[in-house]
Amino acid sequence: MRIVHGWKGLEPAERGASVALGNFDGVHKGHQQVIAGAARAAGELKAPLGVISFEPHPRQIFQPGAPAFRIMQPDQQARALAALGVDIFYVLPFDQEMANLSDRDFAIQVLHEGLGVRHVAVGFDISFGKGRTGSPQTMRAYGQELGFSVSVAQAVGDEGGKFSSTAVREALREGRPDEAAAILGRPFAIEGVVERGRQLGRKLGFPTANVALTDYVIPRFGVYATRTRLPDGREIAGVANIGVNPTVSGDIAPRLEVWLFDFEEDIYDQVIETDLVAFLRPEEKFDGLEAMTAQVMKDADQARALLLPDIG
């Protein structure tokens, strides 16, 4: 998959795709329906399959004080799109110029003149352009005028409602990673660099890899059964705490601290990706390190019982 940053001055091979348009944070099952519409058109038109997204996410510009909300980091998003067979991932800068484009200017300057799109697939609830005035109906009109076809994906979901990034965030914030996974089609995963911590866990018998949450949506503080992928592709079962570790000192910034079972290698400064598989219990403050350690061992037993039959 080729990643293209921007929409101006592109090479011929980077233009003329059938594209899915959206933010695609999470690349969940609803997003996959939109991309499937673009894929069908790509096959009919014998065009590359493209996906258009924006960085930074527009919400970060328009709601700078809002709580962290990202479901995926850009690298994770790119991998998820590549797995769906996407040929070109257009990462468009959401800067002042982009924010000020009307819906019509976006269609003309970005989609038609810049990317030379042959088809645009959108979701039923898309809005685009300054003031969010663009809609599926206006996109169809622009497509007729400018010479690209348009498909509109309808809502998909289950008995709990439509699949959406908002529903994923709500599930995670409420400690329901299984429901988030059902919408995503895969577990929610936190990716980041392993940082050096206090190394207290190592002294207590459960060494942890510590990863900052950066701008991820903050899941419910607590203990989770996890699976962690290492840079070499190995996947290790474990148990993790997400929170501020109130027993020890109470960190200001919440983080992921994951204990990888039966693993003793040095992975400081390496990038790991940890799936949240199941929520075990809320984070709590213990009377001391001995009580905390005893509970961590119980958590580990519970996590092993959940995970090891699946990976063994």
C-alpha positions as CSV (number, residue, x, y, z in Angstrom):
1,M,0.0,0.0,0.0
2,R,1.3,3.4,-0.9
3,I,0.8,6.3,1.6
4,V,0.4,9.7,-0.1
5,H,0.6,12.8,2.1
6,G,-1.3,15.7,0.5
7,W,-3.3,16.3,-2.6
8,K,-1.3,18.7,-4.7
9,G,1.1,17.9,-7.5
10,L,0.6,14.2,-7.4
11,E,2.2,11.7,-9.8
12,P,-0.1,10.1,-12.4
13,A,0.1,6.8,-10.5
14,E,-1.2,8.5,-7.4
15,R,-4.4,9.8,-9.1
16,G,-7.5,8.3,-10.6
17,A,-8.5,6.0,-7.7
18,S,-11.8,4.9,-6.5
19,V,-11.8,6.3,-3.0
20,A,-13.6,6.0,0.3
21,L,-13.8,9.3,2.1
22,G,-14.0,9.7,5.9
23,N,-11.9,9.9,9.1
24,F,-12.0,6.1,9.6
25,D,-10.8,6.3,13.2
26,G,-10.9,2.6,14.2
27,V,-11.6,1.2,10.7
28,H,-14.6,-0.5,12.3
29,K,-17.3,-2.5,10.6
30,G,-19.2,0.5,9.5
31,H,-16.1,2.0,7.9
32,Q,-15.4,-1.3,6.2
33,Q,-18.8,-1.0,4.5
34,V,-17.8,2.4,3.0
35,I,-14.5,1.0,1.9
36,A,-16.2,-2.1,0.4
37,G,-18.3,0.3,-1.8
38,A,-15.1,1.9,-3.1
39,A,-13.6,-1.5,-3.7
40,R,-16.6,-2.6,-5.8
41,A,-16.3,0.5,-7.9
42,A,-12.5,0.1,-8.2
43,G,-13.1,-3.4,-9.6
44,E,-15.6,-2.2,-12.1
45,L,-13.5,0.8,-13.2
46,K,-10.2,-1.1,-13.1
47,A,-8.9,1.7,-10.8
48,P,-6.8,1.6,-7.7
49,L,-8.6,1.4,-4.3
50,G,-8.0,4.5,-2.2
51,V,-8.9,5.7,1.2
52,I,-8.9,9.4,2.1
53,S,-8.4,10.5,5.7
54,F,-7.2,13.6,7.6
55,E,-4.3,14.3,10.0
56,P,-4.7,15.7,12.5
57,H,-8.2,14.5,13.0
58,P,-10.5,17.5,12.5
59,R,-11.9,17.1,16.0
60,Q,-8.5,17.9,17.4
61,I,-8.7,21.3,15.6
62,F,-12.3,22.1,16.4
63,Q,-12.4,20.7,19.9
64,P,-8.9,21.2,21.2
65,G,-10.0,21.0,24.9
66,A,-12.0,17.8,24.5
67,P,-10.8,14.5,26.2
68,A,-8.5,12.3,24.2
69,F,-10.5,10.3,21.8
70,R,-8.3,8.5,19.2
71,I,-9.0,4.8,18.7
72,M,-6.0,4.3,16.4
73,Q,-2.7,5.9,15.8
74,P,-1.8,6.5,12.1
75,D,0.5,3.5,11.8
76,Q,-2.3,1.2,13.1
77,Q,-4.8,2.8,10.7
78,A,-2.5,2.2,7.8
79,R,-2.0,-1.5,8.7
80,A,-5.8,-2.0,9.0
81,L,-6.4,-0.4,5.6
82,A,-3.6,-2.4,4.0
83,A,-5.3,-5.6,5.4
84,L,-8.5,-4.6,3.5
85,G,-6.6,-4.4,0.2
86,V,-6.3,-0.7,0.0
87,D,-3.8,0.4,-2.7
88,I,-3.4,4.1,-1.8
89,F,-3.9,5.8,1.6
90,Y,-4.3,9.5,1.1
91,V,-3.5,11.3,4.4
92,L,-4.6,14.9,3.8
93,P,-3.4,17.6,6.1
94,F,-6.2,19.2,8.0
95,D,-4.8,22.7,8.1
96,Q,-6.3,26.1,7.8
97,E,-6.6,25.9,4.1
98,M,-8.5,22.6,4.3
99,A,-10.7,23.8,7.1
100,N,-11.7,26.9,5.0
101,L,-12.7,25.0,1.9
102,S,-16.4,24.9,1.2
103,D,-17.9,21.6,0.3
104,R,-18.0,22.6,-3.4
105,D,-14.3,23.7,-3.3
106,F,-13.3,20.5,-1.6
107,A,-15.0,18.5,-4.3
108,I,-13.5,20.5,-7.1
109,Q,-10.0,21.3,-5.8
110,V,-9.2,18.2,-3.7
111,L,-11.2,15.3,-5.2
112,H,-11.4,16.3,-8.8
113,E,-8.4,18.5,-9.6
114,G,-6.0,17.2,-6.9
115,L,-6.7,13.5,-6.7
116,G,-8.6,13.0,-10.0
117,V,-10.9,10.5,-8.3
118,R,-13.1,8.3,-10.5
119,H,-15.4,7.2,-7.7
120,V,-16.2,8.4,-4.2
121,A,-17.7,6.2,-1.5
122,V,-19.2,7.9,1.6
123,G,-21.2,6.9,4.6
124,F,-24.8,7.8,5.0
125,D,-24.0,10.4,7.7
126,I,-21.0,12.1,6.2
127,S,-20.5,15.9,6.3
128,F,-17.7,17.7,4.7
129,G,-16.5,21.2,3.9
130,K,-16.5,24.4,6.0
131,G,-19.4,24.4,8.3
132,R,-20.0,20.7,7.5
133,T,-22.4,21.7,4.8
134,G,-21.6,18.8,2.5
135,S,-23.7,15.7,2.5
136,P,-24.2,12.5,0.5
137,Q,-26.7,14.3,-1.6
138,T,-24.3,17.2,-2.4
139,M,-21.5,14.7,-3.1
140,R,-23.8,13.0,-5.7
141,A,-24.4,16.3,-7.3
142,Y,-20.7,17.2,-7.5
143,G,-20.0,13.8,-8.9
144,Q,-22.4,14.3,-11.7
145,E,-21.0,17.7,-12.5
146,L,-17.3,16.7,-12.2
147,G,-17.4,13.2,-13.7
148,F,-17.0,10.8,-10.8
149,S,-19.5,8.3,-9.6
150,V,-20.7,8.2,-5.9
151,S,-21.9,5.4,-3.6
152,V,-23.4,5.8,-0.2
153,A,-23.1,3.1,2.4
154,Q,-26.0,2.7,4.7
155,A,-25.8,2.2,8.5
156,V,-24.8,-1.2,9.7
157,G,-25.0,-2.5,13.2
158,D,-26.4,-5.0,15.6
159,E,-29.1,-5.1,18.2
160,G,-27.1,-2.6,20.2
161,G,-27.3,0.1,17.5
162,K,-25.2,1.2,14.5
163,F,-21.5,0.6,14.4
164,S,-19.7,3.8,15.1
165,S,-16.5,5.2,16.5
166,T,-18.6,6.9,19.2
167,A,-19.9,3.5,20.3
168,V,-16.4,2.1,20.4
169,R,-15.3,5.0,22.7
170,E,-18.2,4.6,25.0
171,A,-17.6,0.8,25.3
172,L,-14.0,1.4,26.2
173,R,-14.7,4.2,28.7
174,E,-17.2,1.9,30.4
175,G,-14.9,-1.1,30.6
176,R,-16.4,-3.2,27.9
177,P,-13.5,-4.0,25.5
178,D,-15.4,-7.1,24.2
179,E,-18.2,-4.8,22.8
180,A,-15.6,-2.4,21.3
181,A,-14.0,-5.5,19.6
182,A,-17.3,-6.6,18.2
183,I,-17.7,-3.2,16.5
184,L,-14.1,-3.0,15.4
185,G,-13.8,-6.5,14.2
186,R,-10.6,-6.8,16.2
187,P,-9.6,-5.9,19.8
188,F,-8.9,-2.3,20.6
189,A,-5.1,-2.0,20.8
190,I,-2.7,0.5,22.4
191,E,0.6,0.9,20.6
192,G,3.6,2.8,21.9
193,V,7.2,2.9,23.0
194,V,8.1,0.9,26.1
195,E,9.3,3.5,28.7
196,R,11.5,3.1,31.7
197,G,9.4,3.2,34.9
198,R,10.2,2.7,38.5
199,Q,10.9,-1.0,37.9
200,L,9.0,-1.7,41.1
201,G,7.0,-4.5,39.5
202,R,10.3,-6.3,38.6
203,K,11.3,-6.2,42.3
204,L,7.8,-7.5,43.3
205,G,7.8,-10.4,40.8
206,F,5.8,-9.0,38.0
207,P,7.9,-6.9,35.6
208,T,5.8,-4.6,33.5
209,A,6.3,-2.8,30.2
210,N,5.0,0.8,30.5
211,V,3.4,2.6,27.6
212,A,2.0,6.2,27.6
213,L,-1.6,6.5,26.4
214,T,-0.8,9.8,24.5
215,D,-4.0,10.8,22.7
216,Y,-5.8,7.5,22.8
217,V,-9.3,7.4,24.2
218,I,-8.8,6.5,27.9
219,P,-10.4,3.1,28.7
220,R,-11.9,2.5,32.1
221,F,-9.2,2.4,34.7
222,G,-8.6,-1.1,35.7
223,V,-7.0,-4.5,35.0
224,Y,-7.3,-6.3,31.7
225,A,-6.4,-9.6,30.2
226,T,-4.2,-8.7,27.2
227,R,-2.2,-9.9,24.2
228,T,0.9,-8.0,23.2
229,R,2.6,-8.0,19.8
230,L,6.4,-7.5,19.8
231,P,8.3,-5.9,16.9
232,D,9.3,-9.3,15.7
233,G,5.7,-10.5,15.4
234,R,5.6,-12.6,18.5
235,E,2.3,-12.4,20.5
236,I,2.5,-12.7,24.3
237,A,-0.4,-13.2,26.7
238,G,-0.4,-10.9,29.7
239,V,-2.3,-8.9,32.3
240,A,-2.3,-5.1,32.3
241,N,-3.3,-2.1,34.5
242,I,-4.6,1.1,32.9
243,G,-4.6,4.0,35.2
244,V,-2.6,6.1,37.6
245,N,-1.3,3.4,40.0
246,P,-2.7,5.0,43.2
247,T,-1.1,2.4,45.6
248,V,2.4,3.4,44.7
249,S,2.3,7.2,44.1
250,G,-0.6,8.1,41.8
251,D,0.8,9.1,38.5
252,I,-0.6,12.2,37.0
253,A,-0.9,10.8,33.5
254,P,-2.6,7.5,33.1
255,R,-0.7,4.8,31.3
256,L,-0.6,1.1,30.3
257,E,1.5,-1.2,32.5
258,V,1.5,-4.7,31.0
259,W,3.0,-7.9,32.5
260,L,4.0,-10.2,29.7
261,F,3.7,-13.8,30.9
262,D,6.8,-16.0,30.8
263,F,8.9,-13.3,29.2
264,E,12.1,-11.8,30.5
265,E,13.7,-9.9,27.6
266,D,14.7,-6.3,27.6
267,I,12.2,-4.4,25.3
268,Y,12.8,-0.8,26.5
269,D,12.5,1.7,23.7
270,Q,10.8,-0.8,21.4
271,V,7.3,-0.3,20.0
272,I,4.7,-2.8,21.2
273,E,1.0,-3.1,20.5
274,T,-1.3,-4.5,23.3
275,D,-4.9,-5.8,22.7
276,L,-7.3,-5.3,25.5
277,V,-9.1,-8.6,25.5
278,A,-11.2,-8.6,28.7
279,F,-11.9,-6.3,31.7
280,L,-11.1,-8.1,35.0
281,R,-11.6,-5.4,37.7
282,P,-11.5,-1.7,38.4
283,E,-8.3,-0.1,39.5
284,E,-8.1,0.2,43.3
285,K,-5.8,1.5,46.0
286,F,-4.4,-1.1,48.3
287,D,-3.2,-0.8,51.9
288,G,0.3,-1.7,50.9
289,L,2.6,-3.4,48.4
290,E,1.9,-6.9,49.8
291,A,-1.8,-6.7,49.3
292,M,-1.3,-5.2,45.8
293,T,1.1,-8.0,44.9
294,A,-1.3,-10.7,46.1
295,Q,-4.1,-9.2,44.0
296,V,-1.9,-8.9,40.9
297,M,-1.1,-12.6,41.2
298,K,-4.8,-13.4,41.3
299,D,-5.4,-11.2,38.3
300,A,-2.6,-13.0,36.4
301,D,-4.2,-16.4,37.2
302,Q,-7.5,-15.1,35.9
303,A,-5.9,-13.7,32.7
304,R,-4.0,-16.9,32.0
305,A,-7.2,-18.9,32.3
306,L,-8.9,-16.7,29.8
307,L,-6.0,-16.4,27.3
308,L,-3.8,-19.4,27.3
309,P,-6.3,-22.0,26.0
310,D,-6.8,-19.6,23.0
311,I,-3.1,-19.2,22.1
312,G,-1.9,-22.6,23.2
